[in-house]
Amino acid sequence: LQRLPMWPVDRNHVLDAERLLEQWAEEMDEKGKVNGRGFCISTFSHRWERPGFDSSAHPDTPDHKKAAKLVQYGEFGTCPIFEPHHKFDYYFWVDFAGVDQFDLRSKQLGVCKLPAFISATTEVIMYNSSTVNYEPRAWT
């Protein structure tokens, strides 16, 4: 896609975490790894680059800088505290891809579930953009 997928429009590009974990469990070795890599689901915490209440609202810049950084992070395969001993397959939970962006009731339910989504992930990646201020977020 080269951009962040949007739920439900891009649902064919969004993985189902439960199925993904079931498949991982079937293939993992005695250390919980597949092909020598551990499993990591990261919550992507960020400010929307183009906030609003209409169709112009979008979490990323027109050149998709956040999507590119997520790809880069995932390709690296680890974070500094685990290097060089552990490599991971990274999967990201992004609100734009996991919460319905059109149906208001579904969107409200998705926002209410944010704490559950966050608690089910391995880590939280805080993206501090050079174009929007991250710090005013109250919940992080």
DRENDO-1510 file (C-alpha; in Angstrom, 1 decimal, always signed):
<recs>
REC; n; res; u; v; w
REC; 1; LEU; +0.0; +0.0; +0.0 .
REC; 2; GLN; +2.9; +2.4; +0.8 .
REC; 3; ARG; +0.4; +4.2; +3.2 .
REC; 4; LEU; -1.5; +3.6; +6.4 .
REC; 5; PRO; -4.6; +1.4; +5.7 .
REC; 6; MET; -8.0; +2.8; +6.7 .
REC; 7; TRP; -10.7; +0.6; +8.3 .
REC; 8; PRO; -13.0; -0.5; +6.8 .
REC; 9; VAL; -12.0; +0.6; +3.3 .
REC; 10; ASP; -8.7; -1.3; +3.3 .
REC; 11; ARG; -9.8; -4.3; +5.4 .
REC; 12; ASN; -8.1; -6.6; +2.9 .
REC; 13; HIS; -4.8; -5.1; +3.9 .
REC; 14; VAL; -5.3; -5.4; +7.7 .
REC; 15; LEU; -4.4; -8.6; +9.5 .
REC; 16; ASP; -6.6; -10.2; +12.1 .
REC; 17; ALA; -4.5; -10.4; +15.3 .
REC; 18; GLU; -6.2; -13.5; +16.6 .
REC; 19; ARG; -5.7; -15.5; +13.4 .
REC; 20; LEU; -2.1; -14.2; +13.2 .
REC; 21; LEU; -1.4; -15.4; +16.8 .
REC; 22; GLU; -3.0; -18.7; +16.1 .
REC; 23; GLN; -0.9; -19.2; +13.0 .
REC; 24; TRP; +2.3; -18.1; +14.9 .
REC; 25; ALA; +1.5; -20.6; +17.7 .
REC; 26; GLU; +1.2; -23.4; +15.1 .
REC; 27; GLU; +4.6; -22.6; +13.6 .
REC; 28; MET; +6.7; -21.4; +16.6 .
REC; 29; ASP; +9.6; -23.4; +18.1 .
REC; 30; GLU; +10.1; -24.2; +21.8 .
REC; 31; LYS; +11.3; -20.6; +22.4 .
REC; 32; GLY; +8.2; -19.0; +20.8 .
REC; 33; LYS; +10.1; -18.0; +17.6 .
REC; 34; VAL; +9.4; -18.6; +13.9 .
REC; 35; ASN; +12.5; -18.6; +11.7 .
REC; 36; GLY; +14.5; -17.3; +14.7 .
REC; 37; ARG; +12.3; -14.3; +15.2 .
REC; 38; GLY; +10.0; -13.4; +18.1 .
REC; 39; PHE; +6.5; -12.0; +17.8 .
REC; 40; CYS; +5.8; -8.3; +18.5 .
REC; 41; ILE; +2.6; -6.3; +18.2 .
REC; 42; SER; +3.3; -2.6; +18.8 .
REC; 43; THR; +0.7; +0.1; +19.4 .
REC; 44; PHE; +1.5; +3.1; +17.3 .
REC; 45; SER; +0.7; +6.2; +19.4 .
REC; 46; HIS; +0.7; +9.4; +17.4 .
REC; 47; ARG; -1.0; +12.7; +16.6 .
REC; 48; TRP; -2.9; +13.0; +13.4 .
REC; 49; GLU; -1.1; +15.1; +10.8 .
REC; 50; ARG; -4.3; +16.4; +9.3 .
REC; 51; PRO; -6.9; +16.4; +12.0 .
REC; 52; GLY; -10.5; +17.3; +11.3 .
REC; 53; PHE; -14.1; +16.0; +11.2 .
REC; 54; ASP; -14.4; +15.6; +7.4 .
REC; 55; SER; -13.0; +13.4; +4.7 .
REC; 56; SER; -9.8; +15.5; +4.6 .
REC; 57; ALA; -8.8; +14.3; +8.1 .
REC; 58; HIS; -5.9; +11.8; +7.9 .
REC; 59; PRO; -3.2; +10.6; +10.4 .
REC; 60; ASP; -0.4; +10.8; +8.0 .
REC; 61; THR; +1.2; +13.4; +5.7 .
REC; 62; PRO; +0.5; +13.4; +2.0 .
REC; 63; ASP; +3.9; +11.8; +1.4 .
REC; 64; HIS; +3.1; +9.1; +4.0 .
REC; 65; LYS; +6.0; +9.7; +6.3 .
REC; 66; LYS; +4.5; +7.7; +9.2 .
REC; 67; ALA; +3.9; +4.7; +7.0 .
REC; 68; ALA; +7.5; +4.8; +5.8 .
REC; 69; LYS; +8.8; +5.1; +9.3 .
REC; 70; LEU; +6.8; +2.1; +10.4 .
REC; 71; VAL; +8.2; +0.0; +7.6 .
REC; 72; GLN; +11.7; +1.1; +8.5 .
REC; 73; TYR; +11.1; +0.2; +12.2 .
REC; 74; GLY; +9.8; -3.2; +11.3 .
REC; 75; GLU; +12.6; -3.9; +8.9 .
REC; 76; PHE; +15.2; -3.1; +11.6 .
REC; 77; GLY; +13.7; -6.1; +13.5 .
REC; 78; THR; +14.6; -5.1; +17.0 .
REC; 79; CYS; +14.9; -2.2; +19.4 .
REC; 80; PRO; +18.3; -1.3; +21.0 .
REC; 81; ILE; +17.7; -3.0; +24.3 .
REC; 82; PHE; +17.4; -6.4; +22.6 .
REC; 83; GLU; +20.1; -6.0; +20.0 .
REC; 84; PRO; +21.9; -8.2; +18.9 .
REC; 85; HIS; +20.3; -11.1; +20.8 .
REC; 86; HIS; +16.6; -10.9; +19.7 .
REC; 87; LYS; +15.0; -10.2; +16.3 .
REC; 88; PHE; +11.3; -9.8; +15.9 .
REC; 89; ASP; +8.5; -9.9; +13.3 .
REC; 90; TYR; +6.8; -6.6; +13.9 .
REC; 91; TYR; +3.1; -6.0; +13.5 .
REC; 92; PHE; +1.5; -2.6; +14.3 .
REC; 93; TRP; -1.8; -1.7; +15.8 .
REC; 94; VAL; -2.8; +1.7; +14.3 .
REC; 95; ASP; -6.1; +3.3; +15.3 .
REC; 96; PHE; -6.8; +4.4; +11.7 .
REC; 97; ALA; -6.5; +0.8; +10.5 .
REC; 98; GLY; -8.3; -0.8; +13.5 .
REC; 99; VAL; -11.1; +1.5; +14.3 .
REC; 100; ASP; -14.0; +2.1; +11.9 .
REC; 101; GLN; -13.5; +5.6; +10.4 .
REC; 102; PHE; -17.1; +6.0; +9.0 .
REC; 103; ASP; -19.7; +4.5; +11.4 .
REC; 104; LEU; -19.9; +6.8; +14.4 .
REC; 105; ARG; -21.1; +4.2; +16.8 .
REC; 106; SER; -18.4; +1.7; +15.8 .
REC; 107; LYS; -15.9; +4.5; +16.0 .
REC; 108; GLN; -16.9; +5.4; +19.5 .
REC; 109; LEU; -16.8; +1.7; +20.6 .
REC; 110; GLY; -13.3; +1.4; +19.0 .
REC; 111; VAL; -12.1; +4.4; +20.9 .
REC; 112; CYS; -13.5; +3.0; +24.2 .
REC; 113; LYS; -11.5; -0.2; +23.5 .
REC; 114; LEU; -8.2; +1.6; +23.1 .
REC; 115; PRO; -6.9; +0.6; +26.6 .
REC; 116; ALA; -7.6; -3.0; +25.8 .
REC; 117; PHE; -5.8; -2.8; +22.4 .
REC; 118; ILE; -2.8; -1.1; +24.1 .
REC; 119; SER; -2.7; -3.6; +26.9 .
REC; 120; ALA; -2.6; -6.5; +24.4 .
REC; 121; THR; +0.4; -5.2; +22.6 .
REC; 122; THR; +4.1; -5.8; +23.4 .
REC; 123; GLU; +5.2; -2.2; +23.2 .
REC; 124; VAL; +3.9; +1.3; +22.5 .
REC; 125; ILE; +5.8; +3.3; +19.8 .
REC; 126; MET; +5.4; +7.0; +20.4 .
REC; 127; TYR; +5.8; +8.9; +17.1 .
REC; 128; ASN; +6.9; +12.5; +17.7 .
REC; 129; SER; +6.4; +14.2; +14.4 .
REC; 130; SER; +8.3; +17.3; +13.4 .
REC; 131; THR; +5.0; +18.8; +12.1 .
REC; 132; VAL; +2.5; +18.2; +14.9 .
REC; 133; ASN; +3.1; +18.4; +18.7 .
REC; 134; TYR; +2.8; +15.0; +20.4 .
REC; 135; GLU; +3.1; +16.2; +24.0 .
REC; 136; PRO; -0.5; +17.5; +24.5 .
REC; 137; ARG; -1.8; +13.9; +24.4 .
REC; 138; ALA; -3.4; +13.3; +27.8 .
REC; 139; TRP; -3.3; +9.6; +27.9 .
REC; 140; THR; +0.3; +8.8; +27.2 .
</recs>
